[in-house]
Amino acid sequence: MSAADTLRQNPSSRTLAAANEPGPVAEDLGVTSPSRGNRAPIQRLLYSDRVLSRTLIGLVAAGAAALGMSTVANAEPPPAPPPPPPNVNVLTPVKPSEFAAMDGSFYSFRVADGVTCVLNRSTGGYGCSGALPAAPNGANVVSGGQIGAPGFSNAAAPIYDGLAADAKPMPAGSRISFRNVTCGFDGVVTTCQNNFDQAGFVLSPARSFILNATNPLLDRPEGTNPYFN
């Protein structure tokens, strides 16, 4: 029986024959397959590339972290808030008439370092003049009114010099008041403050500053309540 007759009688033999026929090799498809001996160097090269990539990623991440820490370290810290003012109401009140000047139109007194302070009985204004300790921008005057925050300024000459001759020294631990404003001297720090909105100033060798420069009753964020926020 011929081979053709065998295939016609037994189709499975045809399938086996097709499976045994040689297929296209890698060279016939234009693909070069590395020999077993050349695979190891290629695998080592790929592994080295992966290690190098991971190392570079780690170095970049470490550098970014160090830069972030340096930026945080070099950032300027916010200025410290001013200390709370002394409570002038605990000081001993003096007799105002003993500090009257200019025919009773002023109350005037002197504190440390020759600073002269006044309360104007006509206008209700108050302030201090002279070598103000640790004042901002070297100010030599601070003044205000019965309501609202006072302010520091610079004058060509002390503006209360005319009252300095009659001004008596304020005893340490004493205070004097006129209308809304009370000024006190504890022996080192001079504080003047009005009792309407708590604005005023503090003169101290450590730092001189304005008290409550922003009135919470008048200047507040929209939608807030000064009595609850």
C-alpha positions in Angstrom: 0.0 0.0 0.0 1.4 3.4 -0.9 1.9 6.3 1.5 -1.0 8.3 -0.2 -3.3 5.3 0.3 -2.3 5.2 4.0 -3.1 8.9 4.5 -6.5 8.5 2.8 -7.4 5.6 5.0 -6.0 7.1 8.3 -6.5 10.9 8.5 -4.7 11.0 11.9 -1.6 10.0 10.2 -1.8 13.2 8.1 -1.9 15.3 11.4 1.1 13.5 12.8 3.0 14.1 9.6 2.2 17.8 9.6 3.4 18.1 13.2 6.7 16.4 12.3 7.4 18.8 9.5 10.1 21.3 10.4 8.8 24.9 11.0 10.6 28.2 10.3 13.6 28.7 12.5 14.5 32.0 14.1 17.0 32.8 11.4 14.3 32.3 8.7 12.2 35.0 10.5 15.0 37.5 10.8 15.5 37.1 14.5 18.8 36.3 16.0 18.5 34.2 19.1 21.5 34.4 21.5 23.2 31.2 22.3 23.0 29.9 25.8 26.6 31.0 26.4 25.7 34.6 25.6 22.6 35.0 27.8 24.4 35.4 31.1 26.2 38.6 30.2 23.0 40.2 28.9 21.1 39.3 32.1 23.9 40.8 34.2 23.8 44.0 32.1 20.0 44.3 32.6 20.4 43.7 36.3 23.1 46.4 36.5 20.8 48.9 34.7 18.0 48.2 37.2 20.3 48.7 40.2 21.7 51.9 38.7 18.2 53.3 38.1 17.1 52.5 41.7 20.3 54.1 43.0 19.7 57.3 41.0 16.1 57.5 42.1 17.2 57.2 45.7 19.8 59.9 45.4 17.3 62.3 43.8 14.7 61.6 46.5 17.3 62.2 49.2 18.4 65.4 47.6 14.8 66.7 47.4 14.2 65.8 51.1 17.4 67.6 52.1 16.5 70.7 50.1 13.0 70.8 51.7 14.5 70.5 55.2 17.0 73.3 54.3 14.2 75.5 53.1 12.2 74.9 56.3 15.3 75.5 58.5 16.1 78.8 56.7 12.5 80.2 56.8 12.2 83.3 59.0 10.2 82.5 62.2 7.2 84.8 62.7 7.7 87.7 65.1 6.8 87.0 68.7 3.5 88.6 69.8 3.9 91.4 72.3 3.7 90.5 76.0 0.4 91.2 77.8 0.3 94.7 79.2 0.6 95.4 82.9 -2.7 95.8 84.7 -2.7 99.5 85.5 -5.8 99.1 87.6 -3.9 97.3 90.3 -1.6 100.3 90.8 -2.3 102.9 93.5 -4.2 106.0 92.2 -2.6 109.4 92.9 -4.5 112.6 93.6 -4.8 114.2 90.0 -4.7 117.8 91.3 -1.2 117.2 92.5 -0.1 116.7 88.9 -2.0 119.7 87.4 -0.1 121.9 85.0 -0.8 124.9 82.7 -3.5 126.3 85.0 -5.1 122.9 85.4 -5.5 122.3 81.6 -3.1 119.3 81.8 -2.1 116.6 84.1 1.6 115.9 83.5 4.2 113.6 85.1 7.7 112.3 84.5 8.8 108.7 84.4 12.2 107.0 83.9 14.9 108.5 81.6 13.3 111.9 81.5 10.2 110.9 79.6 7.3 113.4 80.1 3.7 112.2 79.8 0.5 114.3 79.8 -3.3 114.0 79.9 -5.0 116.9 78.1 -8.1 117.9 80.1 -9.4 120.0 77.2 -9.2 117.6 74.3 -8.9 114.3 76.1 -5.6 113.5 74.3 -2.7 111.8 76.1 0.8 110.8 75.3 4.5 110.8 76.2 7.5 112.5 74.7 11.2 112.3 75.0 13.7 109.4 74.8 11.1 106.7 74.5 12.8 103.3 75.4 13.0 100.7 72.6 10.4 102.6 70.5 9.8 101.6 66.9 11.9 103.5 64.3 13.4 105.6 67.0 10.2 107.5 67.7 10.3 110.2 70.4 6.5 110.8 70.6 3.5 108.5 71.3 0.1 110.0 71.5 -3.6 109.1 71.2 -7.2 110.1 72.2 -10.0 108.9 74.4 -11.0 106.4 71.7 -8.9 104.4 69.3 -5.3 103.3 69.1 -2.5 105.8 69.6 0.6 106.0 67.4 4.3 106.5 67.5 5.9 109.4 65.6 9.1 111.5 65.3 9.2 115.2 66.2 12.1 117.6 65.7 11.9 118.4 69.4 10.0 116.8 72.3 6.5 118.3 72.1 5.8 118.3 75.8 9.0 120.2 76.7 6.9 123.2 77.9 5.3 120.9 80.5 8.4 119.1 81.6 9.5 121.8 84.0 6.3 121.5 86.0 5.9 117.7 85.7 6.3 115.8 88.9 7.8 112.3 89.0 5.2 109.6 89.0 5.9 107.4 92.0 6.6 103.7 91.2 3.4 101.6 91.5 1.1 104.6 90.9 -1.6 105.6 88.3 -3.5 108.6 87.2 -6.7 108.8 85.2 -8.8 111.2 83.2 -12.1 110.2 81.6 -11.5 106.9 79.7 -7.7 107.0 79.9 -5.5 105.7 82.8 -1.7 105.9 82.8 0.4 104.0 85.3 4.1 103.5 86.1 5.3 100.4 87.9 8.9 101.6 88.3 10.1 100.3 85.0 7.2 100.1 82.5 4.8 103.0 81.6 1.4 102.0 80.4 -1.5 104.2 79.2 -4.8 102.6 78.1 -8.4 103.6 77.5 -11.2 101.6 79.0 -13.4 102.0 75.9 -11.7 99.7 73.5 -8.6 98.8 75.5 -6.2 100.6 73.1 -3.1 102.3 74.4 0.7 101.9 74.6 3.4 100.4 76.6 6.9 101.9 77.1 9.4 99.4 78.3 13.2 99.0 78.0 12.6 95.6 76.5 10.0 96.8 73.9 7.6 99.7 73.4 4.5 98.9 71.4 0.8 99.8 70.8 -1.9 98.0 72.6 -4.9 96.7 70.5 -4.0 98.6 67.3 -7.0 97.0 65.7 -10.4 97.7 67.3 -12.3 94.3 67.3 -15.6 96.2 67.5 -15.0 98.2 64.3 -12.5 96.2 62.2 -13.2 92.5 62.1 -13.6 89.8 59.4 -17.0 89.6 57.7 -19.3 87.0 59.3 -17.6 87.2 62.8 -18.9 88.5 66.0 -16.4 90.2 68.5 -18.5 88.9 71.4 -18.3 85.3 70.3 -15.1 85.0 68.2 
